[in-house]
């Protein structure tokens, strides 16, 4: 869950620093792409999809994501995430996740 929160917070930071207005909306496919480097590798695509769906459901329950109604599974990233993970904590967690994703780099 921490991985997803860090990824969402980083997406919010990038969105806020861009000229975009409105709210940040991510598709389930985009979330899967963002999580791919951090979840265990394997050749079972169905399990990966279930794992991501489970993480996303947890984020919805915690109020970090909001499911938007429509044809596709799109989620609004809620600004409350900024209060839970500030900029300093984001940088620290990003460094740890990067080290985890790339263990060969010192």
C-alpha positions in Angstrom: 0.0 0.0 0.0 2.9 2.4 0.8 4.2 1.9 -2.8 0.8 3.0 -4.3 0.6 6.0 -1.9 4.0 7.2 -2.9 3.3 6.8 -6.5 0.0 8.7 -6.2 1.6 11.4 -4.2 4.4 11.8 -6.8 1.7 12.0 -9.5 -0.1 14.7 -7.5 3.2 16.6 -7.1 3.8 16.5 -10.9 0.2 17.5 -11.6 0.4 20.4 -9.2 3.6 21.7 -10.7 2.3 21.5 -14.3 -0.1 24.0 -15.8 -3.0 21.6 -15.6 -6.1 22.6 -13.8 -8.9 20.6 -12.3 -8.3 17.2 -10.8 -5.8 14.4 -11.3 -7.5 11.4 -12.9 -5.7 8.1 -13.6 -7.0 5.0 -15.3 -6.6 1.5 -13.8 -4.2 0.8 -16.7 -2.0 3.8 -15.9 -2.0 2.7 -12.2 -0.9 -0.8 -13.3 1.9 0.7 -15.4 3.1 2.8 -12.5 3.1 -0.1 -10.1 4.7 -2.6 -12.4 8.3 -2.0 -11.3 7.5 -2.4 -7.6 5.4 -5.5 -7.5 6.9 -9.0 -7.6 7.8 -10.2 -11.1 6.1 -13.2 -12.5 4.4 -14.4 -15.6 0.9 -14.5 -14.1 -0.8 -11.4 -15.5 -4.1 -12.2 -13.8 -2.5 -12.3 -10.4 -0.8 -9.0 -11.1 -4.1 -7.4 -12.1 -5.8 -8.7 -8.9 -2.9 -7.4 -6.8 -3.2 -4.0 -8.3 -7.0 -4.0 -8.1 -6.7 -4.9 -4.4 -4.3 -2.1 -3.7 -6.6 0.4 -5.6 -9.6 -0.8 -3.6 -7.7 -0.2 -0.3 -6.8 3.3 -1.5 -10.4 4.0 -2.3 -11.5 2.8 1.2 -8.8 5.1 2.8 -10.1 8.1 0.7 -6.9 8.5 -1.3 -8.7 7.6 -4.6 -12.2 8.1 -5.7 -13.8 5.8 -8.4 -15.3 7.9 -11.1 -18.4 6.6 -12.8 -18.3 5.9 -16.5 -17.3 3.2 -19.0 -13.7 2.8 -17.8 -12.2 2.4 -14.4 -10.9 5.9 -13.8 -9.9 7.2 -10.4 -9.5 10.7 -9.0 -6.4 11.1 -6.8 -7.7 12.9 -3.8 -5.7 15.9 -2.4 -5.9 14.5 1.2 -2.9 12.4 0.2 -0.8 15.6 0.4 -1.6 15.9 4.1 -0.6 12.3 4.8 2.6 12.3 2.8 4.4 15.7 2.8 7.2 16.7 0.4 10.0 15.6 2.7 8.5 12.2 3.4 7.8 11.8 -0.3 11.5 12.2 -1.2 12.6 9.8 1.6 10.1 7.1 0.5 10.9 7.6 -3.2 14.6 7.0 -2.4 13.8 3.8 -0.5 11.5 2.5 -3.3 14.0 3.3 -5.9 16.6 1.3 -4.0 14.1 -1.6 -3.6 13.2 -1.5 -7.3 16.9 -1.4 -8.4 18.8 -3.4 -5.8 22.0 -3.5 -8.0 22.5 0.3 -7.7 24.4 1.3 -4.5 
